[in-house]
């Protein structure tokens, strides 16, 4: 039997030893006697008092310890180990290799244990740690609760203005939250509004303590781990954050502060006061702080008159008006289109109404009345934002939101001084130029079928910096709130052709005689003198010579505007300079195929066009402008050519300051998109367009001008984009019905608009461009473009002439004989006196833009009496530069 299971010692004279009758001497037994033992029962415990009996084993052990003996002692020389072998004069003995383990405050790893047991914490240790942890949390919470005081509502909820400045430092406008806040009593807030937010956001509001432990843990974890930030999950927490905290930062420290204040507010402030404070301090979009301002901003009525449907709608706005305001917010996020926002708002509103019924706050009969979105008013009512000012402010705000650390919420709270790049004089000049053309030519009362819904847009950018100097967003920002400078959805037509020429010069054309892989590597950088076919209804070929076919297997026949073949008969050879000069589609569509549409796309992106605005990149017509970049981006991309290939993204804000100092300063970021040889040669070709091509109406006496006209398929938009070394400007014109009730939303044709048979880029857009640039550059010394260095090889893409003359598709001027091999390969550039070399040159003094995007075999429509009953698209969500998508 092991020692720890022995029975207590028997009285003297008895016990197991006596019973066994064994000797008490030094004979070997079950256990060896301790050294110096006398053999008596009492001596077995090492007692020094031979005559003293002990009542038990424990008392005997204590006695042994007092006398230095003991049942367990350290091994001595010659003694055995834990259950040691022979040792000592008394014969076999029992001992240990070490003395008793020293006790520690935290017994871990555990003493006296071996193997895995040594590393298993005892229940005492686990319990102690748990109690200590809980106690620490309680202590911290208690200290935090005691130290945090409830802030003053009036001081924290006061919003400030943002002040916007012109480029010269003079004040443009002051606008912010303070001018659109009006607190009302709870009695003036409909019960439906109170129940809407309770049902949607915090159904336990009237019974909870002001916090949601699960929501808090989730929010703290997300912020601590760098995940998505989260706000207060209860109405009390949101009220504290909006109205009582002067700190909106998403940090763990601020979150704990919010929690403690929320607990105190929940315990000391009546629920009705919390509800009133929350609804009066929350942000509903449209610069409206509080329920009264929101009711006015969306419905032009007082809050007390809101019906349940309108209340449920405003409850949806609390989730973020950027994505729920039916007017859309594409300047902030391209995904926030009017259509998408209306869908989200309706779904959220219906969900809120359903929950109100579920929780007993609304009858099913009353709920059935509200199945559609309520009618909301125009989002702009501030007269300070009328005219172009509203567009300028939105553009600057969108730039900050999309390009800096300043968020939409930061701007809503105000307190910023925002220094823009906008030139007050140039903004007025651009608006005046558009207004002049519009009032003189667009007569909706006289020509309702052709002159209604006509819109203009424009943007002007400094090529040397990328600074946006002026925009024209529409007639009035308080009446027409889509910025036509930043997002329209209007195709750019032949103004896209310079990117094709730049790609051909930068990357080169592929050799059709080589295989696919080899053709990609072995390219020929071409000269603007290269010859291409200007034939109407030209069969467009892949680089390997195969005729391109559409997805239905039909061959592609590229038409020119007016269905005319252009160039020297019989094969209609025309060099790329002339093809740009007179905007010949067939030549540039084939050039794009020879270069590769992927390289054309890359060229446009390199110049500054956003990839998200490019469309139809796998179709031949991609090269002639079926994409819809914004006017801002087109002006910026042409500015890349103006600055000899240096590309800078357009920007609208130079600097932002606050009470804490400067919070943002624009840094010039430039990249070399094209070599100066390529860019300067493109500029030289575009000079020809203005000097003696389709863009002659844009000439500026005494100044060098480069530019390009553009007209699109079906005559649904027209452009002129041009530049001098100091300024690049894009002007667009289109017809688009902005009526929200029109669900079809289509661009309308412009045949007959303004009393003209057809609108070209050379007409009203070029006229506006000319008038604006003449005023904007007044008193600015003229500057010449760099002289281009000859570049590239002359490529002849035109097939050898057939034995018999080819008949033109349409009536042509007397054909010019094809040059012999010894002659120069390029057709002579028409001189100013040779203005009727081709039949299309004799039709108008200002030149005709033949840069439509008509493809296939359908001829271009003639002027007809269009009713204009089509819908519109009021932009396609392109977003523009400052809506993140420009």
Secondary structure, DSSP 8 states (H G I E B T S, - for coil): --GGG------TT-HHHHHHT---SS---SS---TT--SSTGGGGT-S-TT---SSHHHHHHHHHHTT--SS-B--TT--STT--B-STTSB---BSS------SS--S-TT--GGGGGS--HHHHHHHHHHHHHHHHHHHHHHHHH-----HHHHS---EEEEE-TTS-EEEEEESGGGB----GGGS-HHHHHHHHHHH-TTTTTS-S--HHHHHHHHHHHHTT------SSHHHHHIIIII-S-----HHHHHHHHHHHHHHHHHS-HHHHHHHHHHH-B-STT-BSHHHHHHHHHSS-GGG--HHHHHHHHHHTT-GGGT-TT--TTT-TT--HHHHHHHHHHHHHHHHHHHHHTTSS-HHHHTT--S------S---GGGTTTHHHHHHHHHHHHHHHSS--HHHHHH---EEEE---HHHHHHHHHHHHHHHHHH--TTT-TTTSTTEEEEEEEE-TTT-BEEEEE--S-TTT--S-TTT------GGGGHHHHHHHHHHT-EE-TTS-HHHHHHSEE-B-TT-EEE--TTEE-B-TTS-B-B-TTS-B-EE--GGG---SBTTTTEEEHHHHHHTT-HHHHHHHHHHH-HHHHHHHHHHHT--GGG---TTSGGGGG--S---HHHHHHHHHHHHTTTEE---B-EEEEEETTEEEEE-----EE-S-HHHHHHHHHHHHHHHHHSTTGGG--TTS--EEEEEE-GGG-EEEEEEE-SS-EEEEEEEEE---TT-SS--EE--TTGGG-SS--IIIIIHHHHHHHHHHHTTTS-----------SB--B-S----SS----SS----------TTS-SS-----TT-TTSSGGGGS-TT---------SS----------------S--S--BTTTTB-
